[in-house]
């Protein structure tokens, strides 16, 4: 019985260490990546980039390609119909 308890505790310890060094470290890596991507400086950079792209698009004669315009038009008609807006 004593051998069984010792072997069981060793196996449990190895399983615990294996879990700690694999799963927990992966979770910590993803957590740090998420916090860096959601930091206020990255959000501010993204906001500036989006506004710059909008300014570039406003200078063009056509913003969308014909296929994109048809797809978005059809989508917006469906959304307006569901919201009971008049077209």
C-alpha positions as CSV (number, residue, x, y, z in Angstrom):
1,X,0.0,0.0,0.0
2,X,2.9,2.3,0.8
3,X,4.4,1.7,-2.7
4,X,1.1,2.5,-4.3
5,X,0.8,5.8,-2.4
6,X,4.3,6.8,-3.3
7,X,3.9,5.9,-7.0
8,X,0.5,7.7,-7.1
9,X,1.9,10.8,-5.6
10,X,4.9,10.8,-8.0
11,X,2.5,10.4,-11.0
12,X,0.3,13.1,-9.6
13,X,3.2,15.5,-9.2
14,X,4.4,14.8,-12.8
15,X,0.9,15.4,-14.1
16,X,0.7,18.6,-12.1
17,X,4.0,19.9,-13.4
18,X,3.1,18.9,-17.0
19,X,-0.1,20.8,-16.8
20,X,1.7,23.8,-15.3
21,X,4.4,24.0,-18.0
22,X,2.0,23.4,-20.9
23,X,-1.5,24.6,-20.4
24,X,-0.9,27.4,-17.9
25,X,2.0,28.8,-19.9
26,X,-0.1,28.9,-23.1
27,X,-2.9,30.7,-21.3
28,X,-0.4,33.2,-19.9
29,X,1.1,33.8,-23.4
30,X,-2.3,34.4,-24.9
31,X,-3.3,36.7,-22.0
32,X,-0.2,38.9,-22.6
33,X,-0.8,39.0,-26.3
34,X,-4.4,40.1,-25.7
35,X,-3.5,42.8,-23.3
36,X,-0.8,44.2,-25.6
37,X,-3.3,44.3,-28.5
38,X,-6.0,46.0,-26.4
39,X,-3.7,48.6,-24.9
40,X,-4.7,52.2,-25.3
41,X,-1.7,53.0,-27.5
42,X,-2.5,50.2,-30.0
43,X,-6.2,51.3,-30.1
44,X,-5.1,54.9,-30.7
45,X,-2.8,53.8,-33.6
46,X,-5.6,51.7,-35.1
47,X,-8.0,54.6,-34.9
48,X,-5.5,56.9,-36.6
49,X,-5.0,54.3,-39.4
50,X,-8.7,53.9,-39.9
51,X,-9.2,57.6,-40.2
52,X,-6.3,57.9,-42.6
53,X,-7.8,55.2,-44.8
54,X,-11.2,56.9,-44.7
55,X,-9.6,60.2,-45.8
56,X,-7.9,58.4,-48.7
57,X,-11.2,56.7,-49.7
58,X,-13.0,60.0,-49.7
59,X,-10.6,61.5,-52.2
60,X,-11.4,58.7,-54.8
61,X,-14.3,59.0,-57.3
62,X,-15.5,55.5,-56.5
63,X,-15.0,53.9,-53.1
64,X,-16.3,50.5,-53.8
65,X,-16.0,48.1,-56.7
66,X,-19.2,47.2,-58.5
67,X,-19.4,43.7,-57.0
68,X,-18.8,45.1,-53.5
69,X,-21.5,47.7,-54.0
70,X,-24.0,45.2,-55.0
71,X,-23.3,42.9,-52.1
72,X,-23.4,45.7,-49.6
73,X,-26.6,47.2,-51.1
74,X,-28.3,43.8,-50.9
75,X,-27.2,43.4,-47.3
76,X,-28.3,46.9,-46.3
77,X,-31.7,46.3,-47.9
78,X,-32.2,43.2,-45.8
79,X,-31.1,45.0,-42.6
80,X,-33.5,47.9,-43.3
81,X,-36.3,45.5,-44.1
82,X,-35.8,43.8,-40.7
83,X,-35.7,47.1,-38.9
84,X,-38.9,48.1,-40.7
85,X,-37.4,51.2,-42.4
86,X,-38.9,52.4,-45.6
87,X,-36.6,51.9,-48.6
